[in-house]
Amino acid sequence: MQQQGGVIIYRHLLKQFEKSPQKLKVVFYSPISAKYLGRLKPENFVLSLLPFVELFPDGVTDWNFEDALQIAEKEPCPIFNNAAENLLSGWALANSDAVRQGKVGEAKIKLNEKLLIIDDEYSTWEAAYEQIFANAEENILSPNYQSQDAFREAWRNGSALDEIGQKAKEASFVLSDLYINENHEDAHPFKTRGDLKKISGFQVFEALKKTYPYLPYMMYTTSNKVWNSETFRSEGVWAWAVKDTSPTLGVEDKKAQFEHFQHCFLKTSQDEWKHVSRVWKDLIELKFRDDLESSWWFEKCPMALEILTECLLILDSVYSARSDFESKYIADYQARLCALIFNNLGGICEVLAIKHAEIDGKKDEPATPKTFGAYIYNLRAFFSHQLFYRRAKPIEVIFAVELMINLFRLNKSEFDQQKYWPFKLEREFVANTNLNYLLQLEDLAENHAELQFDKEIFKDLKSSFAGEKTDIISKKTKAQLVKKLVNTFITNQGNSNNA
């Protein structure tokens, strides 16, 4: 097929061969190189990946079209479907400057963690994903089936789900199709959870989230039913992007589709959640300890780990509901969920009698300052009662949950040796609330090696919070400010009346 116009024909051929894409082999030819054609029209970037014959290439005098065609026909031909080619085209359009400048590598989405992709048609997506993601060959995991029929046969005999579970052990996030074992034309809209359970994609999701609750999950499917996405979001799916299989999709729609895909993907791969994932894994490991029932805390609070599990599930809903990736821009309802987690942690402290009401040297009630666990209790009181101008942020909650888990990992002897660790409202020269909080946590981590805190995370967080200015105002200062404002208002009112 000849260059740009041939791409239009190629897209219609993809539609014709969608049931057997492996049978389609194309070779493009043009007097212009494939690289230049891709720069000229980024939406036709696929030309640079398919077999291509350049007519009369520079510097070649004994060129023969038939010979060149035979060589090209022997080249491997990447397999695509319409949705994959549309996504690739949208990627090139969204990164048109880099594509035109030949800096394709800079346009790729960075992939530094293992991504599990679950799709019965993965062979028709592989070439697109390898172009869109950097380090794709090393970091993309997928069930190893050469065709849709092979995948579906493995699904029916149960081996596919087993293999997916094995791959998930290495993964940091998941990108999954919805209709894995169903034909799309046979899939009916559904609304209830009962109907949802019959869909193969949901069965995979349910199985993976049960075993690996820390995995962020994104659905990428041809289903554009709003009620489907809303139901999945309520079940714990973080993001929902739609595949478009139209061979005539316009360039603006392709670009918008890719940008939404990228937005959803970046949401599932954010750095904060990587830390939550590690905390999740620590909790799961703790649950399966052989000596769990003999732990120093188990007799008084046997449900503690279930409460911590609920705390992390609440965090999952906080992150899955986000519309952005910055923790400093969270909505009020998310902040209320964070406050709920702190209250749960405070409740555990009260049951275990490790609370301490001392903040900045002032004792409000007698307590047992036996352990730095009291730090959590004071932290909860700080965020619930004294930090009146904002709520706790997810990353602050994460550290508190991690601290509680690490406390539970200590044996009786290690626990008995702990000393009270105070929580101070302010540190010298530190008026920034977040920075104050993180510096205290860093001190705690330095002085308690047995807690096994990941100290590297402090570096990034301190730099991100350093620009914020959130001065702490005590209750007394707040009352004085309110009194001053009231007096000013009365005075102004009096002056206005006199005038």
ZAMARGU-4260 file (C-alpha; in steps of 0.2 Angstrom, whole numbers, plus 5000, padded with zeros to 4 digits):
<rodrens>
0) 5000/5000/5000 | 5006/5018/4996 | 5010/5029/5011 | 4997/5040/5020 | 4982/5035/5010
5) 4987/5017/5012 | 4985/5020/5031 | 4967/5023/5029 | 4965/5007/5020 | 4975/4998/5033
10) 4963/5003/5047 | 4948/4996/5037 | 4958/4980/5034 | 4961/4979/5053 | 4942/4979/5055
15) 4940/4966/5042 | 4953/4955/5050 | 4948/4958/5069 | 4944/4940/5071 | 4960/4933/5064
20) 4973/4948/5065 | 4988/4936/5063 | 4983/4933/5045 | 4985/4951/5040 | 5002/4956/5033
25) 5005/4973/5025 | 5019/4981/5016 | 5019/5000/5013 | 5029/5009/5000 | 5033/5027/4996
30) 5047/5038/4989 | 5047/5047/5006 | 5055/5037/5021 | 5043/5030/5034 | 5052/5041/5048
35) 5048/5057/5038 | 5030/5052/5035 | 5028/5049/5053 | 5034/5066/5057 | 5024/5074/5044
40) 5008/5066/5051 | 5010/5059/5068 | 4993/5051/5068 | 5001/5039/5055 | 5015/5034/5066
45) 5011/5016/5064 | 5020/5017/5047 | 5037/5017/5056 | 5033/5000/5064 | 5026/4991/5049
50) 5036/4983/5034 | 5041/4998/5023 | 5049/5000/5006 | 5057/5017/5002 | 5057/5020/4983
55) 5073/5026/4976 | 5082/5028/4993 | 5096/5041/4993 | 5113/5034/4987 | 5106/5018/4980
60) 5109/5017/4961 | 5105/4998/4957 | 5088/4998/4967 | 5075/4985/4962 | 5057/4987/4968
65) 5053/4968/4967 | 5069/4964/4977 | 5065/4977/4990 | 5047/4971/4991 | 5053/4953/4994
70) 5064/4958/5008 | 5050/4968/5016 | 5038/4954/5015 | 5050/4943/5025 | 5051/4957/5039
75) 5041/4953/5055 | 5024/4962/5054 | 5018/4969/5071 | 5000/4964/5075 | 4988/4978/5079
80) 4969/4980/5081 | 4960/4996/5078 | 4959/5001/5096 | 4978/4998/5099 | 4982/5008/5083
85) 4970/5022/5089 | 4979/5023/5105 | 4996/5023/5097 | 4990/5037/5085 | 4984/5047/5100
90) 5000/5045/5109 | 5010/5052/5093 | 4997/5066/5092 | 4999/5071/5110 | 5018/5071/5109
95) 5019/5078/5091 | 5033/5090/5095 | 5044/5075/5101 | 5039/5064/5086 | 5043/5078/5073
100) 5060/5081/5081 | 5064/5063/5081 | 5064/5062/5100 | 5052/5048/5102 | 5061/5041/5117
105) 5057/5056/5127 | 5038/5055/5123 | 5037/5037/5131 | 5028/5035/5148 | 5041/5030/5161
110) 5038/5013/5167 | 5049/5009/5182 | 5038/4996/5191 | 5031/4980/5185 | 5014/4982/5176
115) 5002/4967/5174 | 4992/4968/5158 | 4977/4956/5157 | 4969/4955/5140 | 4964/4941/5129
120) 4970/4950/5114 | 4986/4956/5121 | 4996/4950/5105 | 4987/4964/5096 | 4992/4977/5109
125) 5010/4972/5112 | 5018/4983/5098 | 5008/4998/5104 | 5012/4996/5122 | 5031/4994/5118
130) 5030/5010/5109 | 5021/5020/5122 | 5029/5014/5137 | 5048/5015/5141 | 5056/4999/5147
135) 5041/4989/5142 | 5050/4973/5138 | 5057/4973/5155 | 5042/4979/5165 | 5026/4973/5157
140) 5019/4956/5163 | 5006/4947/5154 | 4999/4929/5153 | 5009/4921/5139 | 4996/4916/5126
145) 4999/4918/5107 | 4981/4920/5102 | 4964/4925/5109 | 4958/4907/5107 | 4973/4900/5117
150) 4969/4913/5131 | 4951/4908/5132 | 4954/4890/5132 | 4966/4893/5147 | 4952/4903/5155
155) 4940/4889/5153 | 4951/4876/5161 | 4956/4887/5175 | 4975/4889/5171 | 4974/4907/5165
160) 4968/4913/5182 | 4982/4903/5190 | 4995/4911/5179 | 4988/4929/5181 | 4989/4926/5200
165) 5007/4921/5198 | 5011/4936/5188 | 5002/4948/5200 | 5015/4943/5214 | 5028/4954/5204
170) 5016/4968/5199 | 5015/4985/5206 | 4999/4989/5197 | 4986/4981/5185 | 4979/4986/5168
175) 4964/4974/5163 | 4951/4971/5150 | 4933/4968/5155 | 4927/4955/5143 | 4941/4942/5144
180) 4931/4927/5140 | 4916/4935/5132 | 4912/4941/5114 | 4909/4960/5115 | 4893/4958/5104
185) 4886/4946/5116 | 4890/4956/5132 | 4874/4964/5139 | 4874/4980/5149 | 4873/4976/5168
190) 4869/4986/5183 | 4869/4974/5198 | 4883/4967/5208 | 4876/4950/5204 | 4876/4953/5186
195) 4894/4960/5187 | 4901/4944/5195 | 4897/4935/5179 | 4909/4945/5169 | 4926/4937/5167
200) 4935/4954/5170 | 4927/4956/5187 | 4931/4939/5192 | 4949/4942/5189 | 4948/4959/5198
205) 4940/4951/5213 | 4952/4937/5214 | 4967/4948/5213 | 4961/4962/5225 | 4957/4948/5238
210) 4975/4941/5238 | 4984/4958/5233 | 4974/4972/5240 | 4988/4984/5238 | 4987/4983/5219
215) 4980/4999/5210 | 4968/4993/5197 | 4963/5001/5180 | 4950/4994/5168 | 4954/4997/5150
220) 4939/4991/5139 | 4927/4994/5125 | 4913/4996/5137 | 4908/5014/5138 | 4893/5011/5149
225) 4893/5024/5163 | 4884/5012/5176 | 4898/4999/5173 | 4912/5011/5177 | 4902/5018/5192
230) 4899/5000/5199 | 4918/4996/5197 | 4923/5012/5205 | 4912/5007/5220 | 4921/4990/5221
235) 4938/4998/5221 | 4944/5000/5203 | 4954/5016/5203 | 4952/5021/5185 | 4941/5017/5169
240) 4947/5021/5151 | 4938/5016/5135 | 4945/5008/5120 | 4939/5015/5103 | 4938/5002/5089
245) 4932/5014/5075 | 4943/5014/5060 | 4938/5032/5056 | 4941/5040/5073 | 4946/5058/5071
250) 4963/5065/5076 | 4956/5076/5090 | 4947/5061/5097 | 4962/5050/5096 | 4973/5063/5105
255) 4959/5065/5119 | 4957/5047/5121 | 4976/5044/5124 | 4977/5059/5136 | 4963/5051/5146
260) 4972/5034/5146 | 4988/5042/5152 | 4979/5052/5165 | 4971/5036/5172 | 4988/5026/5171
265) 4998/5040/5180 | 4985/5039/5194 | 4988/5021/5197 | 5007/5023/5197 | 5009/5038/5209
270) 5023/5038/5221 | 5013/5039/5237 | 5004/5023/5234 | 5020/5014/5232 | 5023/5017/5250
275) 5005/5012/5255 | 5008/4996/5245 | 5024/4992/5256 | 5013/4995/5271 | 5000/4984/5265
280) 5013/4970/5262 | 5019/4972/5280 | 5002/4970/5287 | 4998/4955/5276 | 5015/4947/5282
285) 5010/4951/5300 | 4993/4943/5299 | 5001/4926/5294 | 5014/4926/5308 | 5014/4909/5317
290) 5016/4918/5334 | 5002/4931/5331 | 4991/4925/5345 | 5005/4927/5358 | 5009/4945/5353
295) 5009/4957/5367 | 4993/4966/5360 | 4983/4952/5354 | 4974/4947/5370 | 4968/4965/5373
300) 4963/4969/5355 | 4962/4954/5344 | 4953/4964/5331 | 4967/4976/5329 | 4973/4970/5312
305) 4956/4970/5305 | 4954/4988/5310 | 4971/4992/5302 | 4965/4983/5286 | 4949/4994/5286
310) 4961/5009/5288 | 4970/5004/5272 | 4954/5000/5263 | 4948/5018/5267 | 4965/5024/5260
315) 4962/5014/5245 | 4945/5023/5242 | 4954/5040/5245 | 4966/5037/5232 | 4954/5029/5219
320) 4943/5044/5221 | 4956/5057/5217 | 4955/5068/5202 | 4973/5073/5203 | 4990/5067/5210
325) 4994/5080/5223 | 4991/5076/5241 | 4989/5094/5245 | 4974/5096/5234 | 4962/5084/5242
330) 4944/5087/5244 | 4935/5088/5260 | 4927/5071/5259 | 4944/5063/5257 | 4950/5073/5272
335) 4936/5067/5282 | 4940/5049/5278 | 4958/5052/5283 | 4951/5059/5300 | 4941/5043/5302
340) 4957/5033/5300 | 4966/5043/5314 | 4951/5040/5325 | 4952/5021/5322 | 4970/5022/5327
345) 4966/5032/5342 | 4953/5019/5347 | 4966/5005/5346 | 4978/5015/5357 | 4964/5017/5370
350) 4960/4999/5371 | 4978/4994/5373 | 4981/5008/5386 | 4995/5016/5377 | 4988/5033/5376
355) 4996/5048/5383 | 4988/5065/5384 | 5004/5075/5385 | 5008/5087/5371 | 5022/5100/5373
360) 5024/5095/5391 | 5006/5098/5397 | 4997/5083/5405 | 4978/5084/5404 | 4975/5067/5412
365) 4985/5053/5420 | 4991/5040/5408 | 5004/5026/5405 | 5019/5034/5394 | 5025/5016/5392
370) 5029/5017/5373 | 5030/5028/5358 | 5013/5021/5353 | 5007/5036/5363 | 5014/5046/5349
375) 5000/5039/5338 | 4987/5044/5351 | 4994/5062/5352 | 4995/5063/5334 | 4977/5058/5332
380) 4972/5071/5345 | 4982/5084/5336 | 4974/5081/5319 | 4957/5079/5326 | 4956/5094/5339
385) 4970/5106/5337 | 4974/5108/5319 | 4958/5118/5315 | 4963/5125/5298 | 4965/5109/5288
390) 4963/5090/5289 | 4976/5077/5289 | 4983/5072/5272 | 4984/5054/5266 | 5003/5053/5267
395) 5002/5059/5285 | 4989/5045/5288 | 5000/5032/5279 | 5014/5035/5291 | 5003/5034/5307
400) 4996/5017/5300 | 5014/5011/5297 | 5019/5016/5314 | 5005/5006/5322 | 5009/4991/5311
405) 5028/4992/5316 | 5023/4993/5334 | 5013/4977/5332 | 5028/4968/5324 | 5038/4970/5340
410) 5039/4956/5352 | 5035/4958/5370 | 5053/4961/5375 | 5056/4974/5362 | 5039/4982/5367
415) 5043/4983/5385 | 5059/4992/5382 | 5051/5006/5372 | 5051/5024/5380 | 5038/5037/5377
420) 5041/5047/5362 | 5033/5065/5363 | 5024/5073/5349 | 5027/5092/5348 | 5016/5105/5340
425) 5031/5115/5334 | 5050/5113/5332 | 5062/5127/5332 | 5062/5137/5316 | 5049/5125/5308
430) 5032/5133/5307 | 5026/5122/5292 | 5014/5109/5299 | 5019/5095/5286 | 5037/5098/5288
435) 5036/5098/5307 | 5027/5082/5306 | 5039/5073/5294 | 5054/5080/5304 | 5047/5072/5320
440) 5044/5056/5311 | 5062/5056/5304 | 5069/5058/5321 | 5058/5044/5327 | 5064/5033/5313
445) 5082/5037/5317 | 5080/5033/5335 | 5070/5017/5332 | 5079/5006/5320 | 5068/4991/5325
450) 5053/5000/5316 | 5061/4997/5299 | 5055/5013/5292 | 5059/5017/5274 | 5069/5032/5277
455) 5071/5037/5258 | 5053/5042/5257 | 5057/5057/5269 | 5069/5065/5257 | 5056/5067/5243
460) 5042/5072/5255 | 5052/5085/5264 | 5056/5094/5248 | 5038/5093/5242 | 5031/5101/5258
465) 5045/5114/5260 | 5036/5126/5249 | 5020/5126/5259 | 5017/5139/5272 | 5004/5133/5285
470) 5009/5142/5302 | 5002/5133/5317 | 4990/5144/5327 | 4987/5138/5345 | 4969/5138/5352
475) 4974/5153/5363 | 4980/5163/5349 | 4965/5158/5339 | 4954/5164/5353 | 4964/5181/5354
480) 4962/5183/5335 | 4943/5180/5336 | 4941/5193/5350 | 4952/5206/5341 | 4941/5203/5325
485) 4925/5205/5335 | 4931/5221/5344 | 4937/5228/5327 | 4920/5225/5320 | 4911/5233/5335
490) 4922/5248/5334 | 4919/5250/5315 | 4901/5248/5317 | 4901/5262/5330 | 4911/5273/5319
495) 4899/5270/5305 | 4884/5275/5316 | 4893/5291/5322 | 4896/5295/5304
</rodrens>
